[in-house]
């Protein structure tokens, strides 16, 4: 199985801050990476696919980058609605696997 | 817009079979471009892909659960289902159904999730 490791596991930030979350795959997954946002008690929401392509309707302050084994999700200017947990997911090979999550908390 | 809704018992006894159904609305489950998926989340933990099915009947399961999992589809009802046998407390989780794109294998629409507790 491909292991997905996210860092940090949590980050404290303020509204307006730039936040960067890292996701590392245990082997090369090309650009087969997606990002999701999950708020407490809710289902995950799909944000980014193919490592850097924004899903329709997702604010442009979200961006993704990377390929191979190292990926990042960046929120350029954190908004109140962005306090949540973020997960990466690889779709390069079965079984599909997710990172452990990064919780973005209010500082 | 596609909507998915899980249904089924919230409490299952150890060693029994967990059974959940996902009803899809706003779109046909027979659309060829999608896999219909089950994902679970243990309390306070991350996400675990269980498996998915294409409307044609092709299935893909997580090897860690494969011996206990069956996913089926009922196109006439626009539903798909999960059966997980021989459950233990370790199967207590929120179970989500979701739609995955065949191209990319990413989950673009999710149900709200249903908590299933395994306890006697």
gemmi code that builds the backbone of each chain (N, CA, C; Angstrom):
import gemmi

chains = {
    "A": [
        ("UNK", (0.836, -1.194, 0.000), (0.000, 0.000, 0.000), (0.875, 1.250, 0.000)),
        ("UNK", (0.381, 2.300, -0.649), (1.084, 3.577, -0.625), (0.676, 4.325, 0.640)),
        ("UNK", (1.665, 4.682, 1.435), (1.405, 5.439, 2.667), (1.467, 6.927, 2.352)),
        ("UNK", (0.497, 7.659, 2.863), (0.431, 9.109, 2.682), (0.652, 9.768, 4.038)),
        ("UNK", (1.683, 10.579, 4.128), (2.043, 11.211, 5.400), (1.867, 12.716, 5.283)),
        ("UNK", (1.021, 13.262, 6.127), (0.779, 14.699, 6.126), (1.517, 15.370, 7.267)),
        ("UNK", (1.951, 16.580, 7.006), (2.548, 17.380, 8.068), (2.220, 18.851, 7.838)),
        ("UNK", (2.063, 19.616, 8.936), (2.004, 19.096, 10.299), (0.667, 18.392, 10.541)),
        ("UNK", (0.503, 17.787, 11.683), (-0.785, 17.170, 12.021), (-1.801, 18.236, 12.438)),
        ("UNK", (-1.281, 19.357, 12.920), (-2.150, 20.484, 13.211), (-1.353, 21.773, 13.067)),
        ("UNK", (-2.058, 22.830, 12.746), (-1.429, 24.139, 12.607), (-2.382, 25.193, 13.175)),
        ("UNK", (-1.834, 26.102, 13.943), (-2.609, 27.220, 14.484), (-2.340, 28.463, 13.643)),
        ("UNK", (-3.391, 29.104, 13.212), (-3.229, 30.242, 12.325), (-4.348, 31.246, 12.557)),
        ("UNK", (-4.134, 32.431, 12.037), (-5.110, 33.512, 12.159), (-5.701, 33.836, 10.804)),
        ("UNK", (-6.833, 34.482, 10.835), (-7.456, 34.924, 9.591), (-6.466, 35.824, 8.845)),
        ("UNK", (-6.313, 35.544, 7.560), (-5.387, 36.306, 6.732), (-4.028, 35.646, 6.559)),
        ("UNK", (-3.716, 34.659, 7.400), (-2.434, 33.974, 7.302), (-2.358, 33.098, 6.051)),
        ("UNK", (-1.143, 32.882, 5.619), (-0.872, 31.905, 4.565), (-0.546, 30.584, 5.254)),
        ("UNK", (-1.238, 29.531, 4.827), (-1.065, 28.222, 5.450), (-0.638, 27.217, 4.387)),
        ("UNK", (0.383, 26.443, 4.712), (0.862, 25.413, 3.788), (0.861, 24.067, 4.496)),
        ("UNK", (0.272, 23.089, 3.846), (0.190, 21.716, 4.351), (0.925, 20.815, 3.372)),
        ("UNK", (1.686, 19.896, 3.915), (2.486, 19.000, 3.088), (1.947, 17.571, 3.142)),
        ("UNK", (2.031, 16.906, 2.017), (1.627, 15.498, 1.922), (2.740, 14.754, 1.179)),
        ("UNK", (3.215, 13.695, 1.775), (4.297, 12.915, 1.164), (3.836, 11.482, 0.935)),
        ("UNK", (4.055, 10.995, -0.273), (3.704, 9.617, -0.619), (4.918, 8.706, -0.446)),
        ("UNK", (4.653, 7.468, -0.072), (5.746, 6.519, 0.160), (6.376, 6.010, -1.139)),
        ("UNK", (5.711, 6.289, -2.256), (6.314, 6.011, -3.563), (5.724, 6.971, -4.590)),
        ("UNK", (6.330, 7.007, -5.737), (5.942, 7.945, -6.792), (4.480, 7.724, -7.198)),
        ("UNK", (3.687, 8.794, -7.095), (2.286, 8.717, -7.515), (1.993, 9.702, -8.654)),
        ("UNK", (3.057, 10.171, -9.310), (2.896, 11.147, -10.382), (2.080, 12.340, -9.850)),
        ("UNK", (0.971, 12.653, -10.503), (0.117, 13.745, -10.021), (-1.242, 13.237, -9.558)),
        ("UNK", (-1.294, 11.961, -9.216), (-2.557, 11.357, -8.815), (-2.858, 11.656, -7.350)),
        ("UNK", (-3.113, 12.920, -7.074), (-3.340, 13.362, -5.709), (-4.522, 14.321, -5.639)),
        ("UNK", (-5.344, 14.114, -4.638), (-6.486, 14.988, -4.389), (-6.430, 15.502, -2.956)),
        ("UNK", (-7.104, 16.624, -2.754), (-7.215, 17.221, -1.424), (-8.694, 17.401, -1.062)),
        ("UNK", (-8.978, 17.192, 0.220), (-10.330, 17.332, 0.735), (-10.292, 18.174, 2.008)),
        ("UNK", (-11.416, 18.836, 2.251), (-11.612, 19.608, 3.474), (-12.750, 18.971, 4.257)),
        ("UNK", (-12.546, 18.786, 5.549), (-13.614, 18.232, 6.378), (-13.830, 19.086, 7.615)),
        ("UNK", (-15.075, 19.460, 7.837), (-15.455, 20.184, 9.038), (-16.108, 19.211, 10.014)),
        ("UNK", (-16.068, 19.534, 11.310), (-16.580, 18.595, 12.314), (-18.013, 18.155, 12.038)),
        ("UNK", (-18.225, 16.848, 12.064), (-19.554, 16.303, 11.876), (-20.047, 16.298, 10.444)),
        ("UNK", (-19.183, 16.668, 9.510), (-19.578, 16.752, 8.103), (-18.747, 15.806, 7.257)),
        ("UNK", (-19.257, 15.528, 6.073), (-18.489, 14.726, 5.128), (-17.368, 15.568, 4.527)),
        ("UNK", (-16.311, 14.919, 4.079), (-15.264, 15.667, 3.366), (-15.810, 16.342, 2.117)),
        ("UNK", (-15.174, 17.448, 1.783), (-15.514, 18.210, 0.571), (-14.303, 18.187, -0.350)),
        ("UNK", (-14.551, 17.855, -1.596), (-13.509, 17.728, -2.599), (-13.013, 19.110, -3.022)),
        ("UNK", (-11.693, 19.336, -2.949), (-11.119, 20.648, -3.262), (-10.275, 20.652, -4.540)),
        ("UNK", (-9.344, 19.726, -4.611), (-8.312, 19.763, -5.654), (-8.078, 18.352, -6.180)),
        ("UNK", (-7.880, 18.245, -7.496), (-7.546, 16.972, -8.115), (-6.313, 17.137, -8.994)),
        ("UNK", (-5.735, 16.020, -9.353), (-4.517, 16.034, -10.179), (-3.465, 16.966, -9.591)),
        ("UNK", (-3.381, 16.956, -8.295), (-2.390, 17.701, -7.512), (-2.572, 19.211, -7.501)),
        ("UNK", (-3.058, 19.772, -8.603), (-3.081, 21.240, -8.683), (-4.320, 21.829, -9.339)),
        ("UNK", (-5.267, 21.000, -9.732), (-6.465, 21.506, -10.416), (-7.582, 21.734, -9.419)),
        ("UNK", (-8.081, 22.964, -9.415), (-9.120, 23.337, -8.461), (-10.478, 22.843, -8.936)),
        ("UNK", (-11.209, 22.187, -8.037), (-12.570, 21.783, -8.351), (-13.420, 23.029, -8.539)),
        ("UNK", (-14.389, 22.946, -9.423), (-15.288, 24.060, -9.685), (-15.948, 24.537, -8.393)),
        ("UNK", (-15.934, 25.860, -8.196), (-16.574, 26.439, -7.024), (-15.670, 26.602, -5.816)),
        ("UNK", (-14.494, 26.047, -5.872), (-13.557, 26.178, -4.748), (-12.837, 27.519, -4.877)),
        ("UNK", (-12.771, 28.276, -3.779), (-12.144, 29.606, -3.853), (-10.696, 29.545, -4.327)),
        ("UNK", (-10.308, 30.578, -5.043), (-8.972, 30.599, -5.649), (-7.859, 30.779, -4.618)),
        ("UNK", (-8.203, 31.050, -3.363), (-7.155, 31.126, -2.341), (-6.559, 29.752, -2.036)),
        ("UNK", (-7.243, 28.704, -2.473), (-6.702, 27.355, -2.343), (-5.878, 27.024, -3.586)),
        ("UNK", (-4.726, 26.423, -3.367), (-3.924, 25.954, -4.481), (-3.149, 24.713, -4.070)),
        ("UNK", (-2.842, 23.908, -5.055), (-2.081, 22.701, -4.813), (-0.902, 22.621, -5.760)),
        ("UNK", (0.140, 21.948, -5.316), (1.304, 21.784, -6.169), (2.005, 20.481, -5.820)),
        ("UNK", (2.938, 20.116, -6.685), (3.758, 18.944, -6.440), (3.535, 17.840, -7.449)),
        ("UNK", (4.439, 16.897, -7.438), (4.325, 15.688, -8.247), (5.340, 14.676, -7.724)),
        ("UNK", (5.129, 13.440, -8.091), (6.041, 12.410, -7.602), (5.676, 11.964, -6.203)),
        ("UNK", (6.407, 12.434, -5.215), (6.139, 12.031, -3.833), (5.807, 13.185, -2.905)),
        ("UNK", (6.056, 14.406, -3.317), (5.885, 15.547, -2.423), (4.872, 16.550, -2.971)),
        ("UNK", (3.909, 16.878, -2.129), (2.792, 17.722, -2.531), (2.488, 18.748, -1.438)),
        ("UNK", (1.930, 19.863, -1.864), (1.512, 20.864, -0.895), (0.131, 21.405, -1.238)),
        ("UNK", (-0.593, 21.749, -0.184), (-1.836, 22.497, -0.276), (-1.568, 23.827, 0.400)),
        ("UNK", (-1.873, 24.905, -0.290), (-1.668, 26.246, 0.258), (-2.978, 27.002, 0.284)),
        ("UNK", (-3.221, 27.642, 1.414), (-4.330, 28.585, 1.532), (-3.673, 29.951, 1.637)),
        ("UNK", (-3.894, 30.785, 0.644), (-3.099, 32.014, 0.544), (-3.468, 33.047, 1.608)),
        ("UNK", (-4.732, 33.114, 1.972), (-5.199, 34.062, 2.986), (-6.353, 33.397, 3.725)),
        ("UNK", (-6.037, 32.852, 4.871), (-6.990, 32.020, 5.608), (-8.262, 32.796, 5.964)),
        ("UNK", (-9.386, 32.191, 5.690), (-10.682, 32.781, 6.009), (-11.370, 31.961, 7.103)),
        ("UNK", (-12.334, 32.556, 7.813), (-13.010, 31.822, 8.893), (-13.580, 30.478, 8.457)),
        ("UNK", (-14.038, 30.403, 7.224), (-14.628, 29.147, 6.732), (-13.592, 28.056, 6.488)),
        ("UNK", (-12.314, 28.415, 6.553), (-11.262, 27.467, 6.208), (-10.751, 26.672, 7.406)),
        ("UNK", (-11.219, 27.006, 8.605), (-10.797, 26.244, 9.786), (-11.470, 24.872, 9.717)),
        ("UNK", (-10.643, 23.861, 9.516), (-11.135, 22.524, 9.205), (-9.947, 21.566, 9.209)),
        ("UNK", (-10.229, 20.312, 8.922), (-9.172, 19.318, 8.745), (-9.049, 18.998, 7.263)),
        ("UNK", (-7.823, 18.900, 6.792), (-7.554, 18.678, 5.382), (-6.870, 17.319, 5.194)),
        ("UNK", (-7.333, 16.599, 4.180), (-6.797, 15.274, 3.869), (-6.316, 15.207, 2.421)),
        ("UNK", (-5.184, 14.560, 2.229), (-4.778, 14.230, 0.877), (-5.158, 12.780, 0.586)),
        ("UNK", (-5.260, 12.454, -0.689), (-5.637, 11.100, -1.113), (-4.907, 10.765, -2.404)),
        ("UNK", (-4.285, 9.608, -2.428), (-3.620, 9.184, -3.660), (-4.555, 8.258, -4.447)),
        ("UNK", (-4.555, 8.418, -5.750), (-5.368, 7.551, -6.608), (-4.500, 6.901, -7.686)),
        ("UNK", (-3.217, 6.799, -7.391), (-2.300, 6.173, -8.339), (-2.481, 4.657, -8.402)),
        ("UNK", (-2.742, 4.058, -7.238), (-2.851, 2.608, -7.215), (-3.734, 2.156, -6.065)),
        ("UNK", (-4.224, 0.919, -6.197), (-5.062, 0.350, -5.150), (-4.197, -0.245, -4.046)),
        ("UNK", (-4.638, -0.211, -2.800), (-5.871, 0.462, -2.384), (-5.700, 1.973, -2.328)),
        ("UNK", (-6.770, 2.679, -2.621), (-6.747, 4.126, -2.492), (-6.520, 4.461, -1.028)),
        ("UNK", (-5.634, 5.415, -0.775), (-5.279, 5.732, 0.604), (-5.277, 7.234, 0.830)),
        ("UNK", (-5.537, 7.582, 2.087), (-5.612, 8.969, 2.517), (-4.481, 9.266, 3.504)),
        ("UNK", (-4.112, 10.539, 3.563), (-3.223, 10.976, 4.625), (-3.958, 11.027, 5.950)),
        ("UNK", (-3.207, 11.228, 7.019), (-3.780, 11.226, 8.350), (-4.512, 12.500, 8.732)),
        ("UNK", (-4.392, 13.520, 7.894), (-5.120, 14.751, 8.149), (-4.270, 15.837, 8.793)),
        ("UNK", (-4.597, 17.071, 8.470), (-3.994, 18.251, 9.101), (-5.121, 19.154, 9.564)),
        ("UNK", (-5.147, 19.412, 10.854), (-6.197, 20.261, 11.408), (-5.702, 21.697, 11.440)),
        ("UNK", (-6.451, 22.587, 10.810), (-6.145, 24.014, 10.827), (-7.008, 24.639, 11.908)),
        ("UNK", (-6.340, 25.113, 12.943), (-7.037, 25.642, 14.112), (-6.830, 27.138, 14.234)),
        ("UNK", (-7.732, 27.757, 14.981), (-7.670, 29.196, 15.208), (-6.627, 29.491, 16.274)),
        ("UNK", (-5.737, 30.406, 15.948), (-4.673, 30.765, 16.890), (-5.250, 31.645, 18.003)),
    ],
    "B": [
        ("UNK", (-27.900, 18.464, -9.004), (-26.695, 18.052, -8.289), (-26.929, 16.696, -7.641)),
        ("UNK", (-25.958, 15.860, -7.733), (-26.057, 14.524, -7.159), (-26.079, 14.599, -5.642)),
        ("UNK", (-26.943, 13.795, -5.043), (-26.979, 13.666, -3.583), (-26.951, 12.187, -3.233)),
        ("UNK", (-26.263, 11.877, -2.143), (-26.164, 10.506, -1.660), (-26.604, 10.468, -0.206)),
        ("UNK", (-27.301, 9.402, 0.156), (-27.820, 9.279, 1.511), (-27.660, 7.846, 1.998)),
        ("UNK", (-26.923, 7.702, 3.093), (-26.741, 6.379, 3.696), (-27.931, 6.022, 4.590)),
        ("UNK", (-28.209, 4.748, 4.667), (-29.242, 4.276, 5.588), (-28.877, 2.884, 6.069)),
        ("UNK", (-29.350, 2.576, 7.277), (-29.077, 1.263, 7.852), (-28.980, 1.340, 9.357)),
        ("UNK", (-28.859, 0.201, 10.006), (-28.804, 0.173, 11.474), (-27.596, 0.914, 12.031)),
        ("UNK", (-27.817, 1.611, 13.127), (-26.729, 2.316, 13.777), (-26.010, 1.473, 14.823)),
        ("UNK", (-26.572, 0.310, 15.108), (-25.981, -0.574, 16.118), (-25.977, -2.000, 15.578)),
        ("UNK", (-24.820, -2.608, 15.619), (-24.675, -3.986, 15.150), (-23.942, -4.782, 16.226)),
        ("UNK", (-24.354, -6.009, 16.432), (-23.709, -6.845, 17.439), (-22.423, -7.458, 16.886)),
        ("UNK", (-21.463, -7.682, 17.772), (-20.219, -8.340, 17.326), (-20.525, -9.675, 16.669)),
        ("UNK", (-19.745, -9.980, 15.644), (-19.809, -11.189, 14.820), (-20.927, -11.145, 13.776)),
        ("UNK", (-21.798, -10.156, 13.865), (-22.865, -10.066, 12.868), (-22.401, -9.309, 11.627)),
        ("UNK", (-23.323, -9.102, 10.706), (-23.014, -8.429, 9.445), (-23.587, -7.023, 9.436)),
        ("UNK", (-22.729, -6.082, 9.146), (-23.127, -4.679, 8.995), (-23.673, -4.505, 7.585)),
        ("UNK", (-24.854, -3.908, 7.478), (-25.458, -3.698, 6.158), (-25.900, -2.247, 6.027)),
        ("UNK", (-25.429, -1.587, 5.002), (-25.797, -0.203, 4.729), (-26.184, -0.059, 3.263)),
        ("UNK", (-27.073, 0.890, 3.022), (-27.510, 1.200, 1.663), (-27.292, 2.676, 1.403)),
        ("UNK", (-26.906, 3.002, 0.207), (-26.750, 4.383, -0.224), (-27.718, 4.650, -1.372)),
        ("UNK", (-28.560, 5.627, -1.182), (-29.518, 6.014, -2.216), (-29.008, 7.245, -2.927)),
        ("UNK", (-28.951, 7.162, -4.238), (-28.446, 8.247, -5.061), (-29.614, 8.995, -5.694)),
        ("UNK", (-29.603, 10.310, -5.597), (-30.619, 11.128, -6.245), (-29.935, 12.231, -7.035)),
        ("UNK", (-30.672, 12.754, -8.012), (-30.121, 13.826, -8.829), (-29.215, 13.337, -9.939)),
        ("UNK", (-29.156, 12.054, -10.129), (-28.329, 11.479, -11.179), (-28.505, 9.980, -11.209)),
        ("UNK", (-28.168, 9.372, -12.330), (-28.342, 7.931, -12.463), (-27.092, 7.177, -12.054)),
        ("UNK", (-27.310, 6.142, -11.270), (-26.188, 5.305, -10.854), (-25.626, 4.545, -12.043)),
        ("UNK", (-26.374, 4.497, -13.120), (-25.951, 3.780, -14.327), (-25.099, 4.628, -15.253)),
        ("UNK", (-24.795, 5.849, -14.841), (-23.855, 6.668, -15.602), (-22.494, 5.997, -15.569)),
        ("UNK", (-21.934, 5.794, -16.759), (-20.742, 4.964, -16.821), (-19.476, 5.552, -16.254)),
        ("UNK", (-19.444, 6.818, -16.008), (-18.198, 7.471, -15.639), (-17.868, 7.472, -14.166)),
        ("UNK", (-18.589, 6.685, -13.375), (-18.420, 6.766, -11.932), (-18.320, 5.391, -11.283)),
        ("UNK", (-17.612, 5.392, -10.161), (-17.627, 4.271, -9.242), (-18.416, 4.712, -8.005)),
        ("UNK", (-19.125, 3.787, -7.426), (-19.945, 4.087, -6.249), (-19.270, 3.436, -5.049)),
        ("UNK", (-18.950, 4.268, -4.073), (-17.905, 3.941, -3.103), (-18.391, 3.934, -1.660)),
        ("UNK", (-17.648, 3.197, -0.867), (-17.812, 3.246, 0.588), (-16.467, 3.583, 1.226)),
        ("UNK", (-16.531, 4.501, 2.160), (-15.362, 4.979, 2.887), (-15.772, 5.064, 4.353)),
        ("UNK", (-14.863, 4.759, 5.262), (-15.213, 4.879, 6.668), (-14.188, 5.709, 7.412)),
        ("UNK", (-14.629, 6.192, 8.567), (-13.777, 7.034, 9.406), (-13.986, 6.626, 10.847)),
        ("UNK", (-12.968, 6.024, 11.439), (-13.044, 5.671, 12.842), (-13.113, 6.942, 13.671)),
        ("UNK", (-13.752, 6.899, 14.841), (-13.930, 8.103, 15.647), (-12.630, 8.857, 15.879)),
        ("UNK", (-12.618, 10.096, 15.468), (-11.447, 10.946, 15.677), (-10.257, 10.608, 14.808)),
        ("UNK", (-10.464, 9.767, 13.803), (-9.347, 9.298, 12.984), (-9.508, 9.715, 11.523)),
        ("UNK", (-8.604, 9.193, 10.710), (-8.602, 9.518, 9.292), (-9.561, 8.648, 8.487)),
        ("UNK", (-9.442, 8.742, 7.187), (-10.362, 8.112, 6.256), (-9.780, 6.817, 5.706)),
        ("UNK", (-10.640, 5.814, 5.566), (-10.230, 4.514, 5.047), (-11.160, 4.120, 3.905)),
        ("UNK", (-10.595, 3.914, 2.726), (-11.385, 3.471, 1.581), (-11.724, 1.994, 1.741)),
        ("UNK", (-12.997, 1.659, 1.628), (-13.446, 0.271, 1.779), (-13.498, -0.429, 0.426)),
        ("UNK", (-14.070, 0.271, -0.547), (-14.198, -0.319, -1.867), (-15.189, 0.432, -2.705)),
        ("UNK", (-15.315, 0.035, -3.981), (-16.348, 0.635, -4.811), (-16.797, -0.309, -5.920)),
        ("UNK", (-17.884, 0.087, -6.535), (-18.511, -0.723, -7.564), (-18.895, 0.159, -8.735)),
        ("UNK", (-18.764, -0.382, -9.929), (-19.267, 0.263, -11.133), (-20.665, -0.289, -11.391)),
        ("UNK", (-21.500, 0.488, -12.073), (-22.867, 0.005, -12.289), (-22.894, -1.318, -13.051)),
        ("UNK", (-21.814, -1.587, -13.799), (-21.734, -2.845, -14.550), (-21.533, -4.044, -13.629)),
        ("UNK", (-21.152, -3.755, -12.374), (-20.943, -4.823, -11.411), (-19.489, -5.046, -11.037)),
        ("UNK", (-18.586, -4.408, -11.730), (-17.164, -4.538, -11.384), (-16.911, -3.939, -10.012)),
        ("UNK", (-16.175, -4.682, -9.205), (-15.896, -4.205, -7.845), (-14.397, -4.148, -7.580)),
        ("UNK", (-14.053, -3.264, -6.673), (-12.676, -3.112, -6.217), (-12.731, -2.936, -4.703)),
        ("UNK", (-11.991, -3.761, -3.990), (-12.030, -3.722, -2.540), (-10.647, -3.458, -1.961)),
        ("UNK", (-10.644, -2.845, -0.787), (-9.410, -2.703, -0.033), (-8.988, -4.091, 0.448)),
        ("UNK", (-7.780, -4.509, 0.130), (-7.352, -5.867, 0.540), (-7.459, -6.106, 2.041)),
        ("UNK", (-7.337, -5.029, 2.822), (-7.395, -5.198, 4.277), (-8.781, -5.631, 4.747)),
        ("UNK", (-9.789, -5.417, 3.918), (-11.164, -5.756, 4.292), (-11.807, -6.739, 3.326)),
        ("UNK", (-11.107, -7.075, 2.271), (-11.703, -7.800, 1.152), (-12.411, -9.086, 1.552)),
        ("UNK", (-11.857, -9.806, 2.513), (-12.444, -11.089, 2.887), (-13.795, -10.940, 3.569)),
        ("UNK", (-14.107, -9.724, 4.015), (-15.359, -9.510, 4.758), (-16.345, -8.587, 4.052)),
        ("UNK", (-15.951, -8.007, 2.923), (-16.752, -6.958, 2.289), (-17.447, -7.454, 1.021)),
        ("UNK", (-18.687, -7.014, 0.881), (-19.401, -7.180, -0.384), (-20.100, -5.873, -0.693)),
        ("UNK", (-19.860, -5.328, -1.872), (-20.572, -4.146, -2.354), (-21.391, -4.569, -3.566)),
        ("UNK", (-22.645, -4.174, -3.556), (-23.542, -4.529, -4.654), (-24.296, -3.294, -5.118)),
        ("UNK", (-24.894, -3.388, -6.300), (-25.616, -2.252, -6.865), (-26.990, -2.715, -7.339)),
        ("UNK", (-27.978, -1.862, -7.148), (-29.341, -2.089, -7.640), (-29.708, -0.893, -8.502)),
        ("UNK", (-29.508, -1.029, -9.797), (-29.742, 0.103, -10.686), (-31.223, 0.473, -10.755)),
        ("UNK", (-32.103, -0.473, -10.530), (-33.543, -0.174, -10.604), (-33.976, 0.753, -9.472)),
        ("UNK", (-33.263, 0.693, -8.369), (-33.592, 1.556, -7.231), (-32.618, 2.726, -7.100)),
        ("UNK", (-31.628, 2.779, -7.977), (-30.578, 3.800, -7.902), (-29.883, 3.762, -6.541)),
        ("UNK", (-29.560, 2.550, -6.121), (-28.932, 2.338, -4.829), (-27.731, 1.409, -4.954)),
        ("UNK", (-26.820, 1.542, -4.010), (-25.786, 0.542, -3.864), (-25.618, 0.243, -2.376)),
        ("UNK", (-25.039, -0.899, -2.070), (-25.053, -1.384, -0.698), (-23.691, -1.922, -0.273)),
        ("UNK", (-23.515, -1.919, 1.035), (-22.307, -2.448, 1.665), (-22.707, -3.517, 2.664)),
        ("UNK", (-22.019, -4.646, 2.618), (-22.129, -5.650, 3.665), (-20.722, -5.943, 4.187)),
        ("UNK", (-20.584, -5.858, 5.494), (-19.314, -6.148, 6.154), (-19.594, -7.210, 7.210)),
        ("UNK", (-19.006, -8.373, 7.028), (-19.318, -9.505, 7.884), (-18.384, -9.596, 9.086)),
        ("UNK", (-18.800, -10.397, 10.037), (-17.969, -10.713, 11.217), (-17.395, -9.462, 11.868)),
        ("UNK", (-18.265, -8.520, 12.150), (-17.790, -7.231, 12.670), (-17.320, -7.354, 14.115)),
        ("UNK", (-16.392, -6.477, 14.456), (-15.903, -6.336, 15.832), (-15.974, -4.856, 16.196)),
        ("UNK", (-15.585, -4.562, 17.425), (-15.605, -3.165, 17.865), (-14.722, -2.288, 16.978)),
        ("UNK", (-13.715, -2.877, 16.372), (-12.820, -2.122, 15.495), (-13.513, -1.624, 14.225)),
        ("UNK", (-14.696, -2.125, 13.966), (-15.466, -1.672, 12.800), (-16.408, -0.524, 13.145)),
        ("UNK", (-16.400, -0.102, 14.386), (-17.183, 1.075, 14.771), (-16.604, 2.294, 14.071)),
        ("UNK", (-17.433, 2.993, 13.319), (-16.947, 4.104, 12.500), (-18.137, 4.842, 11.903)),
        ("UNK", (-17.840, 6.010, 11.359), (-18.797, 6.673, 10.484), (-18.556, 6.129, 9.078)),
        ("UNK", (-19.609, 5.663, 8.461), (-19.530, 5.100, 7.113), (-20.116, 6.106, 6.129)),
        ("UNK", (-19.320, 6.430, 5.122), (-19.751, 7.348, 4.077), (-19.915, 6.592, 2.759)),
        ("UNK", (-20.951, 6.945, 2.011), (-20.970, 6.554, 0.610), (-20.550, 7.778, -0.198)),
        ("UNK", (-19.959, 7.523, -1.339), (-19.432, 8.615, -2.150), (-19.379, 8.197, -3.610)),
        ("UNK", (-19.380, 9.196, -4.471), (-19.214, 8.947, -5.901), (-17.765, 9.222, -6.269)),
        ("UNK", (-17.166, 8.300, -6.990), (-15.801, 8.481, -7.452), (-15.776, 8.558, -8.965)),
        ("UNK", (-14.982, 9.435, -9.484), (-14.807, 9.540, -10.923), (-13.951, 8.385, -11.416)),
        ("UNK", (-14.399, 7.734, -12.487), (-13.589, 6.659, -13.063), (-12.236, 7.206, -13.489)),
        ("UNK", (-12.286, 8.414, -14.075), (-11.041, 9.076, -14.453), (-10.509, 9.818, -13.240)),
        ("UNK", (-9.487, 9.284, -12.655), (-8.904, 9.971, -11.513), (-9.165, 9.321, -10.177)),
        ("UNK", (-10.239, 8.548, -10.100), (-10.568, 7.821, -8.856), (-10.555, 8.751, -7.645)),
        ("UNK", (-11.250, 9.863, -7.779), (-11.373, 10.835, -6.702), (-12.848, 10.978, -6.361)),
        ("UNK", (-13.104, 11.370, -5.117), (-14.460, 11.335, -4.570), (-15.065, 12.729, -4.615)),
        ("UNK", (-15.975, 12.951, -5.569), (-16.472, 14.314, -5.761), (-17.773, 14.610, -5.027)),
        ("UNK", (-18.570, 13.625, -4.747), (-19.780, 13.836, -3.954), (-19.850, 12.761, -2.873)),
        ("UNK", (-20.268, 13.209, -1.677), (-20.311, 12.334, -0.516), (-21.690, 12.389, 0.132)),
        ("UNK", (-22.077, 11.281, 0.765), (-23.217, 11.323, 1.658), (-22.820, 11.980, 2.967)),
        ("UNK", (-23.790, 12.179, 3.820), (-23.524, 12.857, 5.090), (-22.829, 11.962, 6.101)),
        ("UNK", (-22.870, 10.661, 5.872), (-22.235, 9.715, 6.780), (-23.203, 9.185, 7.814)),
        ("UNK", (-22.976, 7.956, 8.235), (-23.800, 7.355, 9.273), (-22.899, 6.609, 10.253)),
        ("UNK", (-23.118, 6.853, 11.526), (-22.313, 6.193, 12.551), (-22.845, 4.791, 12.797)),
        ("UNK", (-21.978, 3.824, 12.697), (-22.324, 2.452, 13.035), (-21.469, 2.024, 14.220)),
        ("UNK", (-22.132, 1.629, 15.267), (-21.458, 1.173, 16.481), (-21.602, -0.336, 16.594)),
        ("UNK", (-20.489, -1.004, 16.844), (-20.522, -2.451, 17.056), (-20.413, -2.704, 18.553)),
        ("UNK", (-21.471, -3.228, 19.107), (-21.521, -3.459, 20.549), (-22.629, -4.446, 20.865)),
        ("UNK", (-22.407, -5.217, 21.897), (-23.436, -6.163, 22.333), (-24.430, -5.492, 23.273)),
    ],
}
model = gemmi.Model(1)
for chain_id, residues in chains.items():
    chain = gemmi.Chain(chain_id)
    for i, (resn, *xyz) in enumerate(residues, 1):
        res = gemmi.Residue()
        res.name, res.seqid = resn, gemmi.SeqId(i, " ")
        for name, pos in zip(("N", "CA", "C"), xyz):
            atom = gemmi.Atom()
            atom.name, atom.element = name, gemmi.Element(name[0])
            atom.pos, atom.b_iso = gemmi.Position(*pos), 0.0
            res.add_atom(atom)
        chain.add_residue(res)
    model.add_chain(chain)
structure = gemmi.Structure()
structure.add_model(model)
structure.setup_entities()
